[in-house]
């Protein structure tokens, strides 16, 4: 079940951040996004800044807005990244 976003309000800084992320990643293919994510995770792990728990929390906040297929893909990514 997906939540309705009709009356959702967010802070201006959140809107700005979302717009920046769309500008940066919006035109990338799914494969390119996957490669970028894996690169970022590898970098964070090597520098000791990676937190699988934090990533899982962030993804949990997104789940209600995603399709079943998108959730399954994220679950798969979490299994890969968490190992």
N, C-alpha and C positions, 0 to 999 in steps of 0.2 A: 504494500500500500504506500503510495507516494503522498507526501504532504503537499498541500496547496501553498503556493508562494504569492498568491494574489495580494495579500495584505502584509507581506513580510517587509519590515523596515530594518535597514542596517545603517551603521555609522558611516559618515562621509569617508573616513579613512579606509573602511572596508570596501566601499565602492571604488575608491581610487586604486586600492591594491588589486581588486578583481579586474579592473580595466587594464592595469599594468600587466597582469598575468595573461589576459586574453590577447593583448598586443604582442607579448613575447611568445606565447605558445599556441595561440588560436589557429594558426595556419599549418601547424605541424600535423603530420599523419600519426596514426596510432602507433606505428612502428617507431617513428622518430621520437615520439613522447616516451615510449617504453625504453628506448636506448638512453634518452636523457635522464630518465628516472634512475635507471640502473647505474649510470655514471655518477649521478649525484649521491646515491646511496653508497657506492664504493668509496667515493671521496670522503663522505661523512664517517664511514666506518674506519677508514685508514687514519683519520684525524681524531678519532675517539669522540666524535660529536653525534653519532647516530643513536637514536632511541627507537627501537621497534615498538615500544609501548606508546610513545608519543605519536608515531605514524598511525598506529592502529586507532588511537583516539581521534585523530584528525579524520581518518576515513570513516569512522563510525558516525561522525557528524554529517558526513555527506550521504550516507546510505539511504536515508529516507527520500532523497531527491533523485535517486538513480533507478534505472530499470533493473530487472532481475539479471539480465545478461551483463550489465555493467558491474553489478555487485559480485557476480561470479568471477569476472575478470580481476576485480580488485582483491577478492579472496585469494585467487591464484597468485597474484603479485605479492601479497603479504606472506604467503607460504614460501615463496622464492626468496624474498628479501630477508625474512626473519631467520633464515638458516645461515 
